[in-house]
Amino acid sequence: MSSLGQDEKRYDPLDTTMSFVDRPDDLDPLSSEDEEECLRAEMSCGHAVTPQSLTGWCRSLLDQGQYKFRCPAINEDTQEKCGAIWSYREVRRLADLSAEEMEYFEENIARLVAAEYQEFKSCPGCKTYVERKNLTNLCTQCLVCAADKKKVFQFCWQCLKPWKGPAPRSDRCDNDGCINHDLELLRTCKTTSFLQVRGVHACPSIRACPTCGQKVEHDKTGCKNIICPRCQVEFCFVCLKLTPECLKTSSYFIPCSDGVAPRQTSIPVWRRK
């Protein structure tokens, strides 16, 4: 495989380790029409890619906070997204990643995997990392401080200051400036529209995943559904229903039966099983 630069990636026609196909690039069909001389290889799911389109798609997933590389191609028979997960090993080989690209990919994959399971914050008293057991209560007790100081020490999970006011509370403590910045973002973010979804306007550009509460942003391309980078649950960015529920009365590229869900005023708590 040859890689003269990110904009000049081409497969080596003599490479016998991959299967070349004579059909358009499923990740970027329009570019295939302009670059018919560019070889396309078949991924494990059966869809065709070029090293350039595969690199671009997988990098965009990382930039959106997703470390699982899912095929976005639409199956002709079912008109549904493929959704197959490609291994990093397969992506690395067929995307012809450079050393710099591999470093970027691997650093971000490691960071996103760690963040998926992060339920810890640094106690403002002793700097020890503390896990919050009750995810609906911002008032958090540090057992290390309690042992050292021989008295209960509580702090606010949101503003990371010593707790002030009554508890339990899920919105804020009584410290000045204790606000939920994620809720503020959901309240004030701009609206967006979708290039390939007809009749959807004024949709908030940032949503909290209805399963785990992770903030997500749609890239405006493809269908209206999105896969949460944290919990990997697919939901409709427009109506906020899980995809199977939304598709009972709608489809990937038309407006939802219930219209655009209003801006969220609370953030769901992930009830892990």
C-alpha positions as CSV (number, residue, x, y, z in Angstrom):
1,M,0.0,0.0,0.0
2,S,1.3,3.5,-0.8
3,S,0.7,6.7,1.1
4,L,2.4,9.7,-0.4
5,G,0.4,12.1,1.9
6,Q,-3.0,12.3,3.4
7,D,-4.5,13.7,0.2
8,E,-2.8,11.2,-2.1
9,K,-3.6,7.8,-0.4
10,R,-3.9,5.0,-2.9
11,Y,-4.0,1.3,-2.6
12,D,-1.2,-0.7,-4.1
13,P,-2.9,-2.8,-6.9
14,L,-0.3,-5.6,-6.2
15,D,-1.4,-5.9,-2.6
16,T,-2.8,-9.4,-2.3
17,T,-3.9,-9.0,1.4
18,M,-7.1,-7.1,0.5
19,S,-10.0,-7.6,-1.8
20,F,-10.5,-4.9,-4.4
21,V,-13.9,-4.2,-5.9
22,D,-15.1,-2.4,-9.0
23,R,-18.0,-0.4,-7.5
24,P,-18.4,3.1,-6.0
25,D,-17.0,4.1,-2.6
26,D,-19.9,3.4,-0.2
27,L,-18.6,6.0,2.3
28,D,-18.4,8.8,-0.4
29,P,-20.2,7.8,-3.6
30,L,-19.8,11.2,-5.2
31,S,-16.1,11.3,-4.9
32,S,-15.9,7.8,-6.5
33,E,-17.5,9.2,-9.6
34,D,-14.7,11.8,-9.9
35,E,-11.9,9.4,-9.0
36,E,-12.7,6.2,-11.0
37,E,-9.0,5.4,-11.2
38,C,-8.8,5.1,-7.4
39,L,-9.0,1.5,-6.2
40,R,-11.7,0.6,-3.7
41,A,-11.3,-2.2,-1.2
42,E,-14.0,-4.3,0.5
43,M,-14.4,-4.0,4.3
44,S,-15.3,-7.1,6.4
45,C,-19.0,-6.0,6.2
46,G,-18.9,-6.0,2.4
47,H,-18.9,-2.3,1.7
48,A,-16.4,-0.5,-0.5
49,V,-14.0,2.2,0.7
50,T,-10.9,4.1,-0.3
51,P,-8.1,4.8,2.2
52,Q,-9.0,8.5,2.1
53,S,-12.8,8.1,2.8
54,L,-12.1,5.5,5.5
55,T,-9.6,7.7,7.2
56,G,-12.0,10.7,7.0
57,W,-15.0,8.8,8.4
58,C,-13.2,7.2,11.3
59,R,-11.5,10.4,12.2
60,S,-14.8,12.2,12.3
61,L,-16.2,9.5,14.6
62,L,-13.2,10.1,17.0
63,D,-13.8,13.8,16.8
64,Q,-17.4,13.2,17.8
65,G,-16.3,11.2,20.8
66,Q,-16.9,7.7,19.3
67,Y,-14.2,5.1,19.5
68,K,-16.2,2.2,17.9
69,F,-15.9,2.4,14.2
70,R,-19.3,1.6,12.7
71,C,-20.0,1.4,9.0
72,P,-22.4,4.2,7.9
73,A,-23.3,2.8,4.5
74,I,-26.9,2.1,3.7
75,N,-27.8,-1.5,2.7
76,E,-29.6,-1.4,-0.7
77,D,-31.9,-4.3,0.2
78,T,-33.2,-2.9,3.5
79,Q,-32.4,0.8,3.2
80,E,-31.1,0.7,6.7
81,K,-27.6,1.6,8.0
82,C,-25.1,-1.2,8.0
83,G,-23.8,-0.5,11.5
84,A,-21.2,-3.2,11.4
85,I,-18.3,-2.5,13.8
86,W,-14.8,-2.5,12.2
87,S,-11.8,-3.4,14.4
88,Y,-9.1,-0.8,14.8
89,R,-6.7,-3.3,13.2
90,E,-8.9,-3.4,10.1
91,V,-9.3,0.3,10.0
92,R,-5.5,0.9,10.5
93,R,-4.7,-1.4,7.5
94,L,-7.4,-0.4,5.0
95,A,-7.2,3.4,5.9
96,D,-3.4,3.2,5.4
97,L,-2.8,5.2,8.5
98,S,0.5,7.1,8.8
99,A,2.6,7.0,11.9
100,E,1.1,10.4,12.9
101,E,-2.4,9.2,12.2
102,M,-1.9,6.0,14.2
103,E,-0.7,8.1,17.2
104,Y,-3.7,10.3,17.0
105,F,-6.1,7.4,16.7
106,E,-4.6,5.4,19.5
107,E,-4.4,8.3,21.9
108,N,-8.0,9.3,21.3
109,I,-9.3,5.7,21.5
110,A,-7.6,5.2,24.9
111,R,-8.9,8.5,26.2
112,L,-12.5,7.8,25.1
113,V,-12.5,4.3,26.5
114,A,-11.3,5.6,29.9
115,A,-13.9,8.4,29.8
116,E,-16.7,5.9,29.2
117,Y,-16.2,4.4,32.6
118,Q,-15.1,7.5,34.5
119,E,-17.4,8.2,37.5
120,F,-14.7,9.7,39.7
121,K,-13.8,13.3,40.7
122,S,-11.1,14.8,42.9
123,C,-12.1,15.7,46.4
124,P,-11.4,19.4,47.0
125,G,-10.2,18.6,50.5
126,C,-7.6,15.8,50.1
127,K,-7.4,15.5,46.2
128,T,-8.2,11.8,46.5
129,Y,-10.4,10.5,43.6
130,V,-13.9,9.8,44.9
131,E,-16.7,7.7,43.3
132,R,-20.2,8.9,43.7
133,K,-22.6,6.1,44.6
134,N,-25.9,8.0,44.3
135,L,-25.8,9.6,40.9
136,T,-28.9,11.8,41.6
137,N,-27.4,13.4,44.7
138,L,-24.7,16.1,44.3
139,C,-23.8,16.0,48.0
140,T,-20.8,13.7,48.1
141,Q,-19.0,12.4,51.2
142,C,-15.2,11.8,51.1
143,L,-14.3,8.9,53.4
144,V,-10.6,9.8,53.3
145,C,-11.2,13.3,54.7
146,A,-13.6,11.9,57.2
147,A,-11.0,9.5,58.5
148,D,-8.2,12.1,58.5
149,K,-10.3,14.9,60.1
150,K,-12.4,12.7,62.3
151,K,-15.5,14.4,61.0
152,V,-17.8,14.2,58.0
153,F,-16.6,16.1,55.0
154,Q,-19.0,16.7,52.1
155,F,-18.5,18.5,48.9
156,C,-20.6,19.3,45.8
157,W,-20.0,17.0,42.8
158,Q,-21.0,19.9,40.5
159,C,-18.9,22.9,41.7
160,L,-16.3,20.9,43.6
161,K,-16.6,23.2,46.7
162,P,-17.3,22.1,50.3
163,W,-21.1,21.4,50.5
164,K,-23.3,24.3,51.5
165,G,-27.1,24.0,52.1
166,P,-29.6,21.2,52.6
167,A,-29.0,17.8,51.1
168,P,-29.7,15.7,49.1
169,R,-30.1,17.8,46.0
170,S,-29.8,17.0,42.3
171,D,-29.7,20.5,40.8
172,R,-27.1,22.5,42.8
173,C,-25.8,23.4,46.2
174,D,-26.0,26.8,47.9
175,N,-22.5,27.9,46.9
176,D,-22.4,31.0,44.6
177,G,-21.8,30.1,41.0
178,C,-22.9,26.5,41.4
179,I,-24.6,25.8,38.1
180,N,-24.9,22.8,35.8
181,H,-22.9,23.9,32.8
182,D,-24.3,21.0,30.7
183,L,-27.9,22.2,31.3
184,E,-26.9,25.7,30.4
185,L,-25.4,24.4,27.2
186,L,-28.6,22.5,26.4
187,R,-30.6,25.6,27.1
188,T,-28.6,28.1,25.1
189,C,-27.1,26.1,22.2
190,K,-27.9,27.1,18.6
191,T,-30.4,25.2,16.5
192,T,-29.5,23.1,13.5
193,S,-30.9,21.4,10.5
194,F,-30.0,18.2,8.6
195,L,-28.9,18.1,5.0
196,Q,-30.6,14.8,4.1
197,V,-33.7,14.8,6.4
198,R,-36.6,16.6,5.0
199,G,-38.9,18.9,7.0
200,V,-36.8,19.1,10.2
201,H,-36.0,22.7,11.4
202,A,-35.0,24.5,14.5
203,C,-33.6,21.3,16.3
204,P,-31.3,22.0,19.2
205,S,-27.7,21.4,18.0
206,I,-26.7,19.6,21.2
207,R,-28.6,16.9,23.0
208,A,-28.1,14.8,26.2
209,C,-28.3,11.1,25.4
210,P,-31.6,9.8,26.7
211,T,-29.9,6.7,28.1
212,C,-26.7,7.9,29.8
213,G,-26.9,11.8,29.6
214,Q,-23.7,12.2,27.5
215,K,-23.7,15.5,25.5
216,V,-23.7,14.7,21.8
217,E,-23.8,16.9,18.6
218,H,-25.0,15.8,15.2
219,D,-22.7,16.4,12.3
220,K,-25.7,17.3,10.1
221,T,-24.9,14.5,7.5
222,G,-26.7,11.2,7.0
223,C,-29.9,10.3,8.8
224,K,-31.4,11.9,12.0
225,N,-30.2,9.1,14.3
226,I,-27.0,9.0,16.2
227,I,-25.1,6.5,18.3
228,C,-24.1,7.7,21.7
229,P,-20.3,7.5,22.0
230,R,-20.6,6.6,25.7
231,C,-23.3,4.0,26.0
232,Q,-23.4,3.0,22.3
233,V,-27.2,3.2,22.3
234,E,-28.7,4.6,19.1
235,F,-31.4,7.3,19.4
236,C,-33.2,9.9,17.3
237,F,-31.5,13.3,17.6
238,V,-34.8,15.0,16.7
239,C,-37.5,13.4,18.9
240,L,-35.1,11.8,21.5
241,K,-36.7,8.4,21.3
242,L,-34.6,5.3,21.0
243,T,-34.2,4.4,17.3
244,P,-36.5,1.3,17.4
245,E,-39.3,3.3,19.0
246,C,-38.9,6.2,16.6
247,L,-38.9,4.0,13.5
248,K,-42.3,2.5,14.5
249,T,-43.9,5.7,13.2
250,S,-41.2,7.3,11.1
251,S,-38.0,6.5,9.1
252,Y,-34.4,7.6,9.1
253,F,-34.9,10.5,6.7
254,I,-38.3,11.9,7.3
255,P,-39.7,14.0,10.2
256,C,-40.7,12.3,13.4
257,S,-44.4,11.7,14.2
258,D,-44.0,13.7,17.4
259,G,-42.0,16.5,15.8
260,V,-38.8,18.1,17.3
261,A,-38.4,17.4,21.0
262,P,-38.0,20.6,23.1
263,R,-34.8,21.6,24.7
264,Q,-33.9,19.3,27.6
265,T,-34.3,20.7,31.1
266,S,-32.7,17.7,32.9
267,I,-30.0,15.2,32.1
268,P,-30.7,11.5,32.3
269,V,-28.8,9.4,34.7
270,W,-27.2,6.2,33.3
271,R,-28.7,3.2,35.0
272,R,-26.1,0.6,34.2
273,K,-27.2,-3.0,34.3
